[in-house]
Amino acid sequence: MTALKKYQRLECGGLWRETPQDQRREVLVRFGDATLVLSDPKSGTAISHWSLPAIERINRGEEPPVFAPGPDAAESLELTDPDMIEALAAVRQAVQAATARPGRLRGAILAATALAVVAVAVFWLPGALVRHTASVVPAAQRADIGQRALDDLARVTGANCNNRLGLQALAALAERVFGPVDTPILYVMPEGVEQPLHLPGDVIVLPRRLIEQANGPEAAAGAALVERLRARTRDPIIPLLNHAGLRATLALLTTAALPDDAIVGYGEAALRAAPVDVPDAQILAAFEAAQIPATPYALAIDPEGKATAGLLAADPYKGLAPSPLIPDDSWVALQGICGT
Protein backbone atom coordinates (compact mmCIF):
# COMPACT_ATOMS: atom_id res chain seq x y z
CA MET A 1 0.00 0.00 0.00
CA THR A 2 1.91 2.97 -1.31
CA ALA A 3 0.37 5.45 1.14
CA LEU A 4 2.03 3.63 4.02
CA LYS A 5 5.60 3.40 2.75
CA LYS A 6 7.03 4.77 6.01
CA TYR A 7 6.13 1.48 7.69
CA GLN A 8 7.87 -0.77 5.13
CA ARG A 9 10.39 -3.17 6.66
CA LEU A 10 8.92 -2.59 10.13
CA GLU A 11 9.42 -5.73 12.24
CA CYS A 12 8.48 -6.85 15.71
CA GLY A 13 7.70 -9.94 17.75
CA GLY A 14 4.18 -11.24 18.34
CA LEU A 15 2.20 -14.15 19.72
CA TRP A 16 0.28 -16.09 17.05
CA ARG A 17 -2.44 -18.69 17.32
CA GLU A 18 -3.52 -20.73 14.34
CA THR A 19 -6.89 -21.47 15.99
CA PRO A 20 -8.43 -20.39 19.31
CA GLN A 21 -7.73 -23.89 20.67
CA ASP A 22 -3.99 -23.76 19.93
CA GLN A 23 -1.23 -22.56 22.19
CA ARG A 24 0.28 -19.18 21.39
CA ARG A 25 3.66 -19.26 19.70
CA GLU A 26 6.22 -16.56 19.14
CA VAL A 27 6.51 -15.23 15.60
CA LEU A 28 8.39 -12.51 13.79
CA VAL A 29 5.95 -10.00 12.29
CA ARG A 30 7.03 -7.99 9.26
CA PHE A 31 5.04 -5.18 7.66
CA GLY A 32 5.19 -5.50 3.86
CA ASP A 33 3.85 -3.54 0.93
CA ALA A 34 0.43 -5.21 0.89
CA THR A 35 0.77 -8.03 3.42
CA LEU A 36 1.72 -8.72 7.00
CA VAL A 37 4.21 -11.59 7.01
CA LEU A 38 4.39 -13.92 10.01
CA SER A 39 7.59 -15.98 10.23
CA ASP A 40 9.30 -18.43 12.54
CA PRO A 41 11.84 -16.32 14.50
CA LYS A 42 14.44 -19.10 14.49
CA SER A 43 14.32 -20.39 10.93
CA GLY A 44 12.90 -17.31 9.22
CA THR A 45 10.38 -19.52 7.41
CA ALA A 46 7.15 -17.73 6.54
CA ILE A 47 4.18 -19.14 8.45
CA SER A 48 1.38 -16.99 7.12
CA HIS A 49 0.65 -13.95 4.94
CA TRP A 50 -2.19 -11.63 5.95
CA SER A 51 -3.71 -9.12 3.56
CA LEU A 52 -3.18 -5.73 5.22
CA PRO A 53 -6.57 -4.22 4.29
CA ALA A 54 -8.42 -7.25 5.70
CA ILE A 55 -6.78 -7.17 9.16
CA GLU A 56 -9.13 -6.33 12.04
CA ARG A 57 -8.66 -5.83 15.74
CA ILE A 58 -10.86 -8.35 17.53
CA ASN A 59 -10.61 -7.18 21.16
CA ARG A 60 -11.38 -3.47 21.09
CA GLY A 61 -11.12 -1.86 24.52
CA GLU A 62 -8.82 -4.57 25.83
CA GLU A 63 -5.04 -4.76 26.13
CA PRO A 64 -2.85 -5.98 24.59
CA PRO A 65 -4.40 -5.67 21.13
CA VAL A 66 -5.27 -8.88 19.26
CA PHE A 67 -5.68 -8.90 15.49
CA ALA A 68 -7.09 -11.34 12.92
CA PRO A 69 -6.74 -11.55 9.12
CA GLY A 70 -10.50 -11.15 8.63
CA PRO A 71 -13.83 -11.31 10.48
CA ASP A 72 -14.22 -15.08 10.08
CA ALA A 73 -10.57 -16.07 10.45
CA ALA A 74 -9.41 -18.62 13.01
CA GLU A 75 -5.90 -17.15 13.29
CA SER A 76 -5.07 -14.40 15.77
CA LEU A 77 -2.02 -12.29 16.57
CA GLU A 78 -1.27 -10.51 19.83
CA LEU A 79 0.99 -7.47 19.55
CA THR A 80 2.61 -5.12 22.05
CA ASP A 81 4.96 -3.16 19.78
CA PRO A 82 3.52 0.40 19.56
CA ASP A 83 4.94 1.09 16.08
CA MET A 84 3.37 -2.03 14.59
CA ILE A 85 0.05 -1.31 16.31
CA GLU A 86 0.15 2.23 14.92
CA ALA A 87 0.93 0.87 11.44
CA LEU A 88 -2.07 -1.47 11.49
CA ALA A 89 -4.30 1.35 12.73
CA ALA A 90 -3.08 3.49 9.84
CA VAL A 91 -3.96 0.71 7.41
CA ARG A 92 -7.46 0.50 8.87
CA GLN A 93 -7.90 4.25 8.55
CA ALA A 94 -6.75 4.09 4.94
CA VAL A 95 -9.27 1.34 4.19
CA GLN A 96 -12.08 3.26 5.84
CA ALA A 97 -11.13 6.45 4.03
CA ALA A 98 -11.12 4.61 0.72
CA THR A 99 -14.52 3.00 1.26
CA ALA A 100 -16.33 5.77 3.16
CA ARG A 101 -18.46 8.38 1.45
CA PRO A 102 -16.17 11.33 0.66
CA GLY A 103 -16.49 14.65 2.46
CA ARG A 104 -17.90 17.84 1.02
CA LEU A 105 -14.77 19.12 -0.66
CA ARG A 106 -13.66 15.72 -1.93
CA GLY A 107 -17.20 14.98 -3.06
CA ALA A 108 -17.43 18.22 -4.99
CA ILE A 109 -14.10 17.59 -6.67
CA LEU A 110 -14.98 14.00 -7.54
CA ALA A 111 -18.43 15.00 -8.77
CA ALA A 112 -16.98 17.70 -11.02
CA THR A 113 -14.37 15.27 -12.31
CA ALA A 114 -17.00 12.63 -12.94
CA LEU A 115 -19.21 15.04 -14.86
CA ALA A 116 -16.28 16.07 -17.02
CA VAL A 117 -15.35 12.46 -17.67
CA VAL A 118 -18.95 11.51 -18.45
CA ALA A 119 -19.22 14.43 -20.87
CA VAL A 120 -16.10 13.24 -22.66
CA ALA A 121 -17.27 9.62 -22.56
CA VAL A 122 -20.51 10.51 -24.34
CA PHE A 123 -18.51 11.66 -27.36
CA TRP A 124 -15.58 9.32 -26.90
CA LEU A 125 -15.78 5.78 -25.42
CA PRO A 126 -17.11 4.26 -22.18
CA GLY A 127 -13.59 2.89 -21.78
CA ALA A 128 -12.43 6.42 -20.95
CA LEU A 129 -14.50 6.40 -17.76
CA VAL A 130 -13.19 2.96 -16.81
CA ARG A 131 -9.56 3.95 -17.37
CA HIS A 132 -9.93 7.20 -15.45
CA THR A 133 -11.64 5.47 -12.52
CA ALA A 134 -8.96 2.76 -12.46
CA SER A 135 -6.28 5.45 -12.26
CA VAL A 136 -7.70 6.98 -9.06
CA VAL A 137 -8.69 3.88 -7.06
CA PRO A 138 -6.32 3.74 -4.04
CA ALA A 139 -4.38 0.63 -3.08
CA ALA A 140 -6.44 -0.06 0.04
CA GLN A 141 -9.66 -0.11 -1.95
CA ARG A 142 -8.10 -2.24 -4.68
CA ALA A 143 -7.25 -4.83 -2.05
CA ASP A 144 -10.78 -4.73 -0.67
CA ILE A 145 -12.28 -5.15 -4.16
CA GLY A 146 -9.85 -7.99 -4.87
CA GLN A 147 -10.95 -9.87 -1.75
CA ARG A 148 -14.60 -9.41 -2.73
CA ALA A 149 -13.81 -10.75 -6.20
CA LEU A 150 -12.06 -13.75 -4.59
CA ASP A 151 -15.19 -14.42 -2.52
CA ASP A 152 -17.24 -14.35 -5.73
CA LEU A 153 -14.79 -16.76 -7.37
CA ALA A 154 -15.17 -19.11 -4.40
CA ARG A 155 -18.89 -19.45 -5.22
CA VAL A 156 -17.78 -21.36 -8.33
CA THR A 157 -14.59 -23.07 -7.15
CA GLY A 158 -15.24 -23.58 -3.46
CA ALA A 159 -13.32 -21.83 -0.69
CA ASN A 160 -9.55 -21.65 -1.09
CA CYS A 161 -7.51 -24.66 0.02
CA ASN A 162 -6.35 -24.03 3.57
CA ASN A 163 -4.41 -26.95 4.97
CA ARG A 164 -2.26 -25.35 7.67
CA LEU A 165 1.12 -26.71 6.61
CA GLY A 166 0.24 -26.18 2.96
CA LEU A 167 -0.55 -22.50 3.57
CA GLN A 168 2.75 -22.06 5.37
CA ALA A 169 4.58 -23.63 2.43
CA LEU A 170 2.67 -21.44 -0.03
CA ALA A 171 3.62 -18.33 1.94
CA ALA A 172 7.25 -19.44 1.95
CA LEU A 173 7.17 -20.01 -1.82
CA ALA A 174 5.65 -16.55 -2.41
CA GLU A 175 8.38 -14.93 -0.35
CA ARG A 176 11.09 -16.90 -2.17
CA VAL A 177 9.78 -15.84 -5.59
CA PHE A 178 8.88 -12.21 -4.90
CA GLY A 179 10.90 -11.23 -1.85
CA PRO A 180 9.72 -10.21 1.62
CA VAL A 181 8.36 -6.72 0.85
CA ASP A 182 6.37 -6.65 -2.39
CA THR A 183 4.78 -10.07 -1.97
CA PRO A 184 1.43 -10.91 -3.61
CA ILE A 185 -1.05 -13.16 -1.84
CA LEU A 186 -1.24 -16.60 -3.44
CA TYR A 187 -4.31 -18.83 -3.32
CA VAL A 188 -5.08 -22.35 -4.53
CA MET A 189 -8.74 -23.17 -5.19
CA PRO A 190 -10.05 -26.74 -4.90
CA GLU A 191 -11.62 -26.97 -8.37
CA GLY A 192 -12.54 -25.08 -11.52
CA VAL A 193 -9.28 -23.16 -12.03
CA GLU A 194 -7.55 -24.45 -15.16
CA GLN A 195 -5.09 -21.58 -15.67
CA PRO A 196 -3.49 -19.03 -13.34
CA LEU A 197 -5.38 -15.79 -12.87
CA HIS A 198 -5.03 -12.57 -10.92
CA LEU A 199 -7.40 -10.17 -9.20
CA PRO A 200 -7.06 -6.57 -8.00
CA GLY A 201 -5.07 -6.04 -4.84
CA ASP A 202 -2.14 -8.28 -5.88
CA VAL A 203 -4.09 -11.53 -5.53
CA ILE A 204 -2.89 -14.48 -7.62
CA VAL A 205 -4.86 -17.72 -7.93
CA LEU A 206 -3.02 -20.89 -8.97
CA PRO A 207 -4.49 -24.07 -10.47
CA ARG A 208 -4.42 -27.04 -8.13
CA ARG A 209 -2.93 -29.22 -10.85
CA LEU A 210 0.26 -27.11 -11.01
CA ILE A 211 0.99 -28.29 -7.49
CA GLU A 212 -0.45 -31.79 -7.25
CA GLN A 213 0.72 -32.99 -10.69
CA ALA A 214 4.18 -31.40 -10.65
CA ASN A 215 7.52 -32.84 -9.60
CA GLY A 216 8.54 -29.71 -7.76
CA PRO A 217 7.44 -26.15 -6.93
CA GLU A 218 9.06 -24.59 -10.02
CA ALA A 219 5.91 -24.78 -12.19
CA ALA A 220 3.71 -23.09 -9.58
CA ALA A 221 6.42 -20.50 -8.85
CA GLY A 222 6.76 -19.76 -12.55
CA ALA A 223 2.99 -19.45 -12.98
CA ALA A 224 2.82 -16.94 -10.12
CA LEU A 225 5.71 -14.97 -11.57
CA VAL A 226 4.13 -14.78 -15.03
CA GLU A 227 0.75 -13.84 -13.57
CA ARG A 228 2.35 -10.94 -11.71
CA LEU A 229 3.80 -9.79 -15.05
CA ARG A 230 0.32 -9.96 -16.60
CA ALA A 231 -1.12 -7.93 -13.74
CA ARG A 232 1.45 -5.23 -14.43
CA THR A 233 0.85 -5.34 -18.18
CA ARG A 234 -2.83 -4.50 -17.80
CA ASP A 235 -4.38 -2.96 -14.68
CA PRO A 236 -6.34 -5.82 -13.03
CA ILE A 237 -9.18 -3.55 -12.00
CA ILE A 238 -10.04 -2.61 -15.60
CA PRO A 239 -11.63 -5.96 -16.60
CA LEU A 240 -13.51 -5.98 -13.29
CA LEU A 241 -14.92 -2.50 -13.98
CA ASN A 242 -15.82 -3.54 -17.51
CA HIS A 243 -17.79 -6.41 -15.97
CA ALA A 244 -19.36 -4.12 -13.36
CA GLY A 245 -20.66 -1.74 -16.01
CA LEU A 246 -20.75 2.01 -16.50
CA ARG A 247 -23.20 2.80 -13.70
CA ALA A 248 -21.22 0.90 -11.07
CA THR A 249 -17.97 2.43 -12.33
CA LEU A 250 -19.45 5.91 -12.01
CA ALA A 251 -20.63 5.06 -8.50
CA LEU A 252 -17.09 4.01 -7.57
CA LEU A 253 -15.70 7.25 -8.96
CA THR A 254 -18.19 9.57 -7.27
CA THR A 255 -18.87 7.81 -3.95
CA ALA A 256 -15.72 5.69 -3.51
CA ALA A 257 -17.95 2.61 -3.16
CA LEU A 258 -18.45 -0.24 -5.62
CA PRO A 259 -21.91 -1.84 -5.24
CA ASP A 260 -21.89 -5.46 -4.11
CA ASP A 261 -23.98 -6.64 -7.04
CA ALA A 262 -21.42 -5.18 -9.46
CA ILE A 263 -18.94 -7.95 -8.60
CA VAL A 264 -21.42 -10.83 -8.77
CA GLY A 265 -20.37 -13.17 -11.57
CA TYR A 266 -16.92 -11.69 -12.02
CA GLY A 267 -15.21 -14.77 -10.60
CA GLU A 268 -16.74 -16.96 -13.28
CA ALA A 269 -15.89 -14.37 -15.94
CA ALA A 270 -12.26 -14.33 -14.76
CA LEU A 271 -12.10 -18.11 -15.16
CA ARG A 272 -13.20 -17.81 -18.79
CA ALA A 273 -11.03 -14.83 -19.71
CA ALA A 274 -8.13 -15.38 -22.10
CA PRO A 275 -4.76 -14.59 -20.47
CA VAL A 276 -2.95 -11.44 -21.52
CA ASP A 277 0.09 -12.20 -23.67
CA VAL A 278 3.49 -11.41 -22.16
CA PRO A 279 6.57 -11.39 -24.43
CA ASP A 280 8.93 -14.34 -23.94
CA ALA A 281 11.85 -11.97 -23.42
CA GLN A 282 10.09 -10.34 -20.48
CA ILE A 283 9.18 -13.70 -18.96
CA LEU A 284 12.70 -15.07 -19.33
CA ALA A 285 14.22 -11.95 -17.75
CA ALA A 286 11.91 -12.34 -14.75
CA PHE A 287 12.75 -16.05 -14.39
CA GLU A 288 16.46 -15.31 -14.54
CA ALA A 289 16.19 -12.53 -11.95
CA ALA A 290 14.23 -14.78 -9.60
CA GLN A 291 16.57 -17.73 -10.28
CA ILE A 292 13.74 -20.01 -11.38
CA PRO A 293 14.05 -22.42 -14.34
CA ALA A 294 11.50 -21.77 -17.09
CA THR A 295 11.20 -25.33 -18.41
CA PRO A 296 8.90 -26.76 -15.68
CA TYR A 297 6.47 -23.88 -16.13
CA ALA A 298 6.60 -24.07 -19.92
CA LEU A 299 5.82 -27.80 -19.96
CA ALA A 300 3.10 -27.46 -17.32
CA ILE A 301 1.32 -24.86 -19.46
CA ASP A 302 1.84 -26.78 -22.72
CA PRO A 303 3.05 -30.39 -22.32
CA GLU A 304 3.84 -30.61 -26.04
CA GLY A 305 5.99 -27.50 -25.86
CA LYS A 306 4.64 -25.90 -29.03
CA ALA A 307 3.17 -22.72 -27.56
CA THR A 308 6.09 -22.34 -25.15
CA ALA A 309 8.92 -23.34 -27.49
CA GLY A 310 10.63 -19.97 -27.01
CA LEU A 311 10.74 -20.40 -23.25
CA LEU A 312 12.05 -23.94 -23.52
CA ALA A 313 14.80 -22.98 -25.97
CA ALA A 314 16.02 -19.95 -24.02
CA ASP A 315 15.57 -21.20 -20.45
CA PRO A 316 18.39 -19.43 -18.54
CA TYR A 317 18.77 -22.48 -16.29
CA LYS A 318 18.47 -25.15 -18.97
CA GLY A 319 20.58 -28.14 -17.99
CA LEU A 320 21.45 -26.58 -14.64
CA ALA A 321 20.21 -27.40 -11.15
CA PRO A 322 19.50 -24.18 -9.24
CA SER A 323 19.00 -24.28 -5.49
CA PRO A 324 15.63 -25.65 -4.32
CA LEU A 325 12.97 -22.95 -4.06
CA ILE A 326 11.66 -24.38 -0.79
CA PRO A 327 12.78 -27.36 1.33
CA ASP A 328 11.53 -30.82 0.38
CA ASP A 329 9.27 -31.08 3.43
CA SER A 330 7.65 -27.75 2.52
CA TRP A 331 7.04 -29.00 -1.01
CA VAL A 332 5.37 -32.12 0.35
CA ALA A 333 3.21 -29.91 2.59
CA LEU A 334 2.32 -27.68 -0.36
CA GLN A 335 1.15 -30.68 -2.37
CA GLY A 336 -1.30 -31.41 0.44
CA ILE A 337 -2.67 -27.87 0.66
CA CYS A 338 -6.13 -29.01 -0.51
CA GLY A 339 -6.20 -31.91 1.93
CA THR A 340 -7.74 -31.93 5.38
N, C-alpha and C positions, 0 to 999 in steps of 0.2 A: 504494500500500500504506500504509494509514493508520498502521501501527505505525512507519513510518520517515519521519514528516513532517519530522524535523530535517534530513534530507538534501535536501528539496525545493529546487529551484533551484540545487543544487550543479553547478558547471561546471568543466571542465578540458580540456586538450588531450590527444590520443591519436593513435596510429598505427594506421590501419585497413587491412585487406586484404579485398577482396571474395572472393578465392579464394587458396589457398596459392601459386598461380603468379604472382599480381599483385604489383606493387610496392606498398610501404606508402605511404600518403598521410596527411597531417595532417588531423585532423578535430576539431571541437568536440564534446565529449561533455557532455550535460546529463542529470542525474538527474531523472526525472519522477515522477508519482504511481504509475504502473504500468509505465512503459517507460523505457528508456534511449534517448535521442535522439542520433543521430550526424548532424552537420551540416557543411556546407562552411564553414570559418572565414572565408572572404572574402565569400561571398554570403549566408551564413546559411541556405541551402537545405537542408532535411532530406534526408539520404542514406539513412538506415535507421532503423527503430524496432525495438528489441529488447525482448521481454517480460522484465521484471526477474526473475520467478521461474525462468525457463528458462536464465538466464545461468550458465555454468560456467567455471571456470578450467581451462585445458587444458595448463598446464605447471607443475604443482605441484612445488615444490622448486627451481624455477629463477627467476631474476630477469632483467629485470622481468616482472611478471605478464602473461599473455596470456589473454584471455577470448574466449568464443564464445557465440552466442545459442542454443546447444543442442548436444547430443552429436554430431549428424550435420551440423551447419552448416558451410558452406565459409568464411564470414566469420570474421575474428578481429580483436581489438582489443588493442593493447599500451598499458598504462597505467603511469605513474610517480607520479601524484598520490596521496599517501597518504590524503587524505580520500575520494577516489572509490573507492580500493581498499577502504578500511574500509567504505564504504557498500555495496559489492557483497558483501563478506563478511557484513555484517549481513543483507542480503537472503537469502543462502544459509542462514544460521542460522535465519531466520524460516521459510523453506520446510521445512527439516529438522525444526524444532520442530512445524510444523503437520502434517507427514506421519508423524513418528515416533510410536511407541507412548508414551502419556503415562506419567509417573512415578507413584509410589505415591499421593501426595496428589491429584494431578490425576485419576488414574484412579478413586480412591475417590469424588471429587466428581462426576465425570462419570457413574460407574456409579449413584450415588444419584439423580442428576438423571434419568438414563435410566429408572430403575425408576419414578420418580414420573411421568414423562411417559407411560411405557407403561401404568401403572395408569389414568391419566386417559384415555388413548387407547382403552382397552378399553371405557370407558363413553361416550366422546365420539366422535371421528372419527380415522382414521389420519392425516388432514391435520394434526392437532395436532402429531404427531411430526415430520412434514415441516417445518412452519413453525418449530417450535422448533429443529430441527437447522440449518435455513437461517440462523437468527438468530445462531448461534454459530460458523459456519464462518469462519475468518479469511481475510483478503484473499489471503495467499500461497497458501493451499490452494484458494481459488476459482480463482485463475489456473492452478494446476496441473490442476485438474479441467477447466477450460475448454480447455486445450491437449489434454488427452486426448479430450475430446468432438470437438475439431477433427480429431484424427487419425482418430476413428471416422467422421466426416463424409467425410473424404478417401477412405475405402473405397468410397463411393458416387460421389463427384464427381471423384475423382482428386486428386492433390496440388495445393495452391494454386499459382496462376500466379505465376511468379517471375522474369520477365524483369528484368534488373538495372535498367535505366533506368525501367521501369514501376514497380518497387517504390519507387524513389526518388521518383517522381512521386506515388505513392499515399501515401507518408509525408508529403510536402509538403502534399498535399490534407488529410490528417487533421489536421495541425498548423494549417492555415489555418482549418478548420472549428471545431476544438475548443480551440485554443490549445496552448501548448508544455508545459503541466504535466499537465493531466488529459486525456491523449490516449488514446483507445481504439486497439486494434490492428485495422487493417482488412485483410481478405483478399478476394481474388477467386478463385473456384474455376472450373475449366475447363468444367464441365458440371453439369447437374442442379439448379442453384439458380435458381428462377424468381422468388423474392421475397427481399428482404433478411431476414436473421435474425441473432440474437445468441446468444452463449454465455456462460457464467459467466467471470469474469475480464476483463470489458470487451473481449470479442472480437466484432467485427461482420463478417459475411460479406455481400458484395455480389454481386448477379447480374452475370454477364459482359455481358449485353445492355445494362445501364444505362451501360456504358462504350463498348462497341463500336458501339452503335446510336444514340448520343446526339450532339448537335451541340456539346456542351461538358460540362464537369465538374459543372455545377449539379445535374443529376439524381442523379448518384452521391453528391454532397455532401449533397443533401437527404435521400436514402435513409439515409445514415449518421446524419444528425442525428435523423431520426424514429426510427430503430432504437435510438439511445441513449435517447430518451424512453420507448420501450416497455420497455427494460431497467430503467428507473427507476420505471416504473409497476408492474411485477411482478418480483419478485426472480428473476433468470434461473436460479438454482440450484433453484428449486421444481419446475418441470417436469422437470428432470433427475432429481431425487430421486423424483418420482412415477413416472418411467420405471424407475428403479433398483429400486424396491419397498421395502417396510417393513423387511425383514431387512437390506438393504444400507444403508438410512438409519440404522438402529439401530447398525450396525457403524461407520458414520462418526461417529456421536455418541459412542460409547463407546471407540473405539480411534483416532479421528482418521485413519482410513484407509477409503477407498471402494474396494471390490473392483473389479478390472479388468473382470470380466464384467458388472458392474452398468451399465457405460457402453455395452456392445456394443449396437448398434442405435439408440442415441439420435440419431446423426447423421441417419439416415433418418427417424426420428420428427420431428425438428426441421424437416426439409424439408416434411413434410406438415401441420405444425401451423398452425392459423389465426392470423394476427397479432393481437396485442392492440390493441384500438381506443384511439386517442389523440384527445382532443377537438381540433377544428380550431383553436380559440382558442389552445391550448397549442402546437400545431405552428407556427402563424403567429407567435406571440411568439418562438419559438426561431429561426425563419428571419429575423425582423427583427433580433434580437440578433446573429446571426451574419453579417448582411448578405448573405443568399443569397436570390435570387428563388424563390418557391414554384411558379411555373407550370411550369418544366421537370420538376420532380419530379412534380407532379400529373398532367401529361400522360403521363409515362413509366409511371406506375402504372396510369392509366386513359386511354388515348388518346381515348376519346369524352368524357371529362370529366364523366361523370354522377356517379360515386362521389366525385369530388374537386371538385365544383362550388363548394363553400364555399372551398376553397383558391384556386381560380382567381379567384373573385370578389373575395376580400379580400387577394390577393397584395400585400404591402407595397411591392414593387418593380415592380408592374405598369406597363408602359410606360416604365420607367426602365432605364438601363444601368449597373448597379453595376460596380465594378472587377473585372477578371478574378480568379477564385479562385486560379489558378496560371498561369504563363506559357504561351504557345501551344506552345512546344517541349516543356514538361512534359506538356501535354494530349496531344500526339501520342505521347509516350512511354507515357503511361498507357493509351492505346488499344491499344498493342502489348504490354501486360503478359502476355498469354497466348501471346505469340509466342516464338520461340526466340532 
